[in-house]
């Protein structure tokens, strides 16, 4: 945050979309005088159930029940800026209500037949509102989430605090999060999460030509869940890490080195068992400006990732993904050996960025489906670990046939499989190929057309269904205007013009819905 030269800066934004009859508005204002800057911003979003290209099943509505959301957020912050640094504080809140599309509650019929469930719903209160939500229009109601989050931030920086150090930075944050899963006016499950974060770093002066940053971060997470679908027990996670990043410039070459040491303790409050693990990661990189405007990048790394609470201790129904999840407290750290190679051209009529990667991960952790659907579409999922291989390529090539006009192609592909002939990894995205034209009609007006091809994903895991290929075509136009000391932008887009039917191969509930159909978007922004 900086002090505005004229004492204030602001922006207003509004957007409408037809596919969900959605309205999004936001406003922000920065005020400043001398060394003090104040920032206030807020956003309001309401989107109804979105319209699919076609109903998934005959006789159903095209609108996907439970895909709506109602969201409002606000943030305020202030910074005191001095000659060699700053210190700032901030506070933000978010309130959100959203449905669970494709969701039904899991029922164990055998259990219901012989005895009454031991879970009692958490009593909830009726939240008054000025309009009827889509889930209230259905006879049996659609489960939904009411979420609230509060966050406090403190951060600062000071240059040349003492000999040998160019700058020191720190940040601290506290977050209080909770959400209630409800059906009607009754709360069935409550989730709460309290987190604290602290991070500091020192940028040292060059040592034998090496410039770098050394620092540490400390995170604490206190999680609890109560009710019918509290699938993870109450846990307390503490994670601490130290890191070092260094770089050295020699002619056209830039060398980079990195190291990170991490310690984690994860306490299961129900069993009082404490899972303690640590992990070390190292990396090395090279950037070579081998000729004018061309860069070659190479990165080698050995990284570790520690398991999280859900992977260790899950034991129950997870409503959002329609799974019955089971963790494994014996899971150990993932260990990945990675190679990334890329080449970039940043100026001229032809510009491009192409990269590829090869990642071999020992003890890769993932959710494995253990059988077919059980009840109401729910499936059993066990967290396991096996050796895995990820390899892929991504990039774009643009040709500028005029200063602000271009034609380009882009795409990405990933192949992910388990080693030792154990099959494919679940929920992997399909490949994508895109072509686009952006044309500058006047100095103020531009237009663009984009065609995306999303490939078929049939390299699926056991008990996972494939997704078909589909194509989308989109059009857009943007006008930039000026009014005294203000400027504004007007834009219009049509996404998925031909109502193509597509599914998200990475979603747990992909078989319950299509992605949004044709969508007309109109919007405006004003900055002053």
Secondary structure, DSSP 8 states (H G I E B T S, - for coil): ----TTSEEEEEEEEEETTTTEEEEEEEEEEEETTEEEEEEEEEEEE---BBSS-SSTTS-SB-TT--EEEEEEEEEEEEEETTEEEEEEEEEEEEEEE-TT------HHHHHHS--S---B-------SS--GGGGSSS---EEEEEEEEEEEEEEEEEEETTEEEEEEEEEEEEEEEEEEETTEEEEEEEEEEEEEEEEEEEEEETTEEEEEEEEEEEEEEEEEETT--S--EEEEEEEEEEEEEEEETTEEEEEEEEEEEEEEEETTTTEEEEEEEEEEEEEEEEEEETTEEEEEEEEEEEE---HHHHH-EEEETTTTEEEE--TT---EEEEEEEEEEEE-SSSEEEEEEEEEEEEEEEEEEEE-SS--STT-EEEEEEEEEEEEEEEEEEEEEEEETTEEEEEEEEEEEEEESTT--B-SS----EEEEEEEEESSSSEEEEEEEEEE--B----TT---B--EEEEEEEEEEEEEETTEEEEEEEEEESTT------TT-TTGGG---B--EEEEEEEEE-
